[in-house]
Amino acid sequence: MKELNMKGPADIADLLDKQSDLSETSKCFVKCIAEKMEIFSDNALVESKVLEWIEESKNKNETVAEVEWKIYETCKGISETNECETAAKMLRCGMKVAAENGLH
């Protein structure tokens, strides 16, 4: 968190607050987490990794896997010139689709 100049829980809460505008630091934090999870690289989702995760979910909970698929299909095309912006918009998109489909 120090590398990104995150100040603590308030910055993390900012990431999850659907109404707030994210700071550049928060957007880059989202990108960093997604890269560490190996689901984001070169300004895009890593399709093979995301599909692997969805398949693993299917074995545990078919309903969750269906929503994850909707999230992937809805959000995968988001692309901005700034990778941090792309990652943050993908997060927001995923949260919106999840909420619309009963996942919080």
C-alpha positions in Angstrom: 0.0 0.0 0.0 2.9 2.4 0.6 4.1 2.1 -3.0 0.8 3.5 -4.1 0.6 6.0 -1.4 -2.6 4.5 0.0 -3.5 6.0 3.3 -5.4 3.0 4.7 -8.9 1.6 5.0 -10.6 4.8 3.7 -8.8 4.5 0.4 -9.9 0.8 0.1 -13.4 1.7 1.0 -13.3 4.3 -1.8 -12.7 1.5 -4.2 -15.9 -0.2 -3.2 -18.1 3.0 -3.0 -20.0 2.9 -6.2 -20.9 6.6 -6.0 -17.4 8.1 -5.5 -14.9 9.1 -8.2 -11.7 7.1 -7.7 -8.4 8.8 -7.2 -5.6 7.9 -9.6 -3.9 6.1 -6.7 -7.0 3.9 -6.1 -7.4 3.1 -9.8 -3.7 2.0 -9.9 -4.3 -0.1 -6.8 -7.1 -1.9 -8.6 -4.8 -2.5 -11.6 -2.0 -3.8 -9.3 -4.3 -6.2 -7.5 -5.7 -7.5 -10.8 -2.2 -8.0 -12.2 -1.1 -9.9 -9.0 -4.2 -12.1 -9.5 -3.0 -12.6 -13.1 -6.3 -11.6 -14.5 -5.1 -8.2 -16.0 -2.2 -7.6 -18.3 -1.4 -5.2 -21.1 -4.5 -3.1 -20.5 -6.9 -6.1 -20.8 -8.4 -9.0 -19.0 -6.3 -12.2 -19.4 -9.0 -14.4 -21.0 -7.5 -17.8 -20.2 -7.2 -17.0 -16.5 -10.7 -15.5 -16.2 -12.2 -18.4 -18.0 -10.3 -20.8 -15.7 -11.7 -19.0 -12.7 -15.3 -19.2 -14.0 -14.9 -22.9 -14.7 -13.7 -23.4 -11.1 -16.7 -21.5 -9.9 -19.0 -23.6 -11.9 -17.9 -26.7 -10.0 -18.8 -24.9 -6.7 -21.9 -22.8 -7.6 -23.5 -22.8 -11.1 -25.4 -19.6 -10.3 -22.3 -17.6 -9.3 -20.5 -18.9 -12.4 -23.3 -17.7 -14.7 -23.1 -14.2 -13.1 -19.3 -14.3 -13.5 -19.7 -15.1 -17.2 -22.1 -12.2 -17.5 -19.6 -9.9 -15.9 -16.8 -11.1 -18.2 -18.9 -10.7 -21.3 -20.2 -7.3 -20.3 -16.9 -5.8 -19.1 -14.1 -7.4 -21.1 -14.2 -4.8 -23.9 -13.5 -1.9 -21.7 -10.3 -0.2 -22.8 -8.8 3.2 -22.0 -5.4 4.6 -22.8 -4.5 4.6 -19.1 -4.3 1.1 -17.8 -5.3 2.2 -14.3 -8.4 3.7 -15.7 -9.2 0.5 -17.6 -8.8 -1.6 -14.5 -11.0 0.7 -12.4 -13.8 0.8 -15.1 -13.7 -2.9 -15.3 -14.1 -3.2 -11.6 -17.0 -0.8 -11.6 -18.6 -2.6 -14.5 -18.2 -5.9 -12.7 -19.7 -4.6 -9.5 -22.7 -3.2 -11.4 -23.4 -6.4 -13.2 -23.0 -8.4 -10.0 -25.4 -6.2 -8.2 -27.9 -6.4 -11.0 -27.8 -10.2 -10.8 -28.1 -10.5 -7.0 -24.4 -10.8 -6.1 -23.0 -8.1 -3.7 
